[in-house]
Amino acid sequence: MALYLIGDIQGCDSALQRLLDKLDFSPSRDTLYVLGDLVNRGPESAAVLRRMMAYGDAARCILGNHDLHLLAIAHGARAADRNDTLDGVLSASDRDAMLAWLIHQPLARRVQLQDHVLLLVHAGVLPQWSAEQTLALANEVAAMLQSAQAQTFFDAMYSNLPARWSEGLQGVERWRVIVNALTRIRFCTAQGEMEFKTKEGAPNAPAGFMPWFEVPGRATQDVGIAFGHWSMLAQLQRANLYALDTGCVWGGSLTALRLDASGDPARHELLQVACPMAQQPGRDTQKRS
């Protein structure tokens, strides 16, 4: 049995099929962990969702910002952006089944490999959150999304505030900070204040901010973290960090990390397939990213 982590697919099902062929993936034997942004920008979002649903427990996904964007549109809380490619889901006869499956995916997962722990998120983790707290907060949001409160949240999801976590936050503001951290963060201050305007690579951090994983004393620094979301980060060579968004939808590659059962990072294997460009990067394609 093999375990694979896969970065942002973003509706590129044909590229995903080529990657799975390269992995010799079998849902009866192997397990995929997909790090969010299953949909949008690429041409085959519905095919990606149907594939993941068909794989059952062999596909264990988490939600990314584009997945939440689809759910917000479906709830009538947001109009589609001009570069969205979500009509294939929203107009499908099995739309309700796909959306119901999607909204039941968590915002974080944990993988145990012998004595090694991997925390899986779409974007990142606030510096004061431990792995255990991250999972607990993700579960809190998951429970909300599966309740009647989901509509209230989607109606108010599109804001960058509050920019910092506080244990005293409640309701929509609390959920928004959790979601923004787990699905959108790139840069923050040492105190955990998030910044969302800058989309470039790590060297382009605005004054006073740094990549979330560079905050000194980060509570998760001794835990392995795999994440996607940041295609401009390029190949990240850091102990305990696995950045797997390699820009498939922008003409980069789709990446999988085969996890060695021992948990030894030196024995994990990176596998990739080249992808045709589905969209040209630009300001209009970076909304709520």
C-alpha positions, -999 to +999 in steps of 0.1 A: +000+000+000+014+034-010+004+068+004+006+099-018+002+136-012-009+156-042-008+194-046-034+218-062-052+200-090-076+230-098-098+212-123-069+196-143-083+161-144-063+150-175-031+160-158-042+141-127-049+110-147-013+111-162+001+116-127-019+086-113-007+065-143+029+074-134+023+065-098+006+032-108-021+043-084-048+017-074-077+028-052-080-007-039-044-006-026-032+030-023-044+062-007-043+098-020-042+128+002-052+159-018-041+192-004-071+214-014-081+234-045-095+204-063-115+228-086-114+260-106-093+277-132-087+244-150-113+229-175-124+197-157-135+205-122-165+182-123-144+153-135-120+158-105-148+158-080-164+127-095-131+109-095-125+116-059-160+106-049-156+073-068-123+065-050-141+066-017-118+063+013-088+060-010-091+097-016-088+119+015-091+155+005-090+189+023-106+221+014-088+250-003-098+285-010-111+277-045-132+248-031-148+272-006-153+297-034-174+271-053-194+264-022-201+301-016-213+305-052-235+274-048-250+290-016-258+322-035-233+341-014-210+351-042-211+357-079-186+338-101-155+356-111-150+360-149-120+336-148-139+309-128-144+276-146-171+261-123-201+260-146-195+223-153-201+216-116-229+241-110-250+231-140-244+193-137-272+169-130-252+155-101-244+190-088-260+184-054-241+151-048-207+168-057-214+198-035-225+176-006-194+155-009-172+186-011-187+204+020-180+173+041-142+175+035-121+189+064-097+218+064-068+198+079-057+162+083-031+143+101-010+114+088+010+092+112+040+074+099+056+054+127+071+081+150+066+109+124+035+131+122+025+150+091+000+178+093-018+185+060-033+219+053-040+239+021-021+271+028-005+272+062-007+275+100-006+305+123+026+305+144+008+302+177-012+271+168+001+236+176-008+207+154-034+196+178-050+230+180-049+233+142-068+201+138-093+210+165-100+244+149-104+227+115-129+203+130-148+232+145-152+248+110-161+215+095-189+210+120-202+245+111-201+239+074-222+208+079-248+227+098-274+254+091-248+280+100-230+274+068-251+299+049-244+326+075-207+319+071-206+320+033-225+353+033-197+368+054-167+348+043-151+374+019-131+396+043-095+397+054-105+408+090-098+400+117-062+397+106-050+380+138-062+351+159-076+355+194-091+328+216-119+351+224-132+354+188-166+339+183-190+332+154-183+344+119-151+363+129-136+332+145-145+309+116-131+335+091-097+337+108-095+299+109-104+296+072-082+324+061-052+309+079-057+274+067-067+282+031-051+316+022-021+325+044+013+332+028+028+359+049+023+370+085+041+388+113+058+372+143+026+379+162+005+361+136-011+391+118-019+379+083-013+397+050-031+388+019-021+413-008+013+398-017+011+368-039+048+365-050+075+342-036+091+342-002+118+368-010+090+394-017+076+395+018+063+430+026+080+450+054+073+435+088+060+402+074+076+369+067+065+335+052+043+318+079+068+289+081+097+313+089+082+327+121+107+321+150+093+298+176+064+286+155+045+260+175+045+235+147+082+238+139+088+202+150+059+187+130+061+179+093+037+201+073+026+195+038+007+223+020-002+237-014-017+271-024+016+289-030+027+281-066+052+309-067+071+295-037+089+272-061+107+241-047+110+245-009+141+230+006+132+231+043+132+203+068+097+192+078+081+213+051+066+200+018+052+226-006+033+208-033+015+235-054+037+236-085+014+256-107-003+229-128-031+252-140-006+279-150+015+255-172+038+242-145+035+206-131+013+185-110+032+170-081+028+140-058+049+130-028+051+093-022+055+089+015+078+063+028+062+041+055+091+048+079+083+085+079+120+093+071+118+125+050+150+114+031+130+084+017+100+103+005+099+105-033+087+134-054+069+126-087+056+151-113+040+155-147+042+185-169+009+204-175-004+225-203-014+260-194-051+263-186-050+300-177-026+328-179-016+341-144-026+377-137-044+399-112-079+388-122-069+351-116-056+358-081-088+369-064-093+357-029-061+337-031 
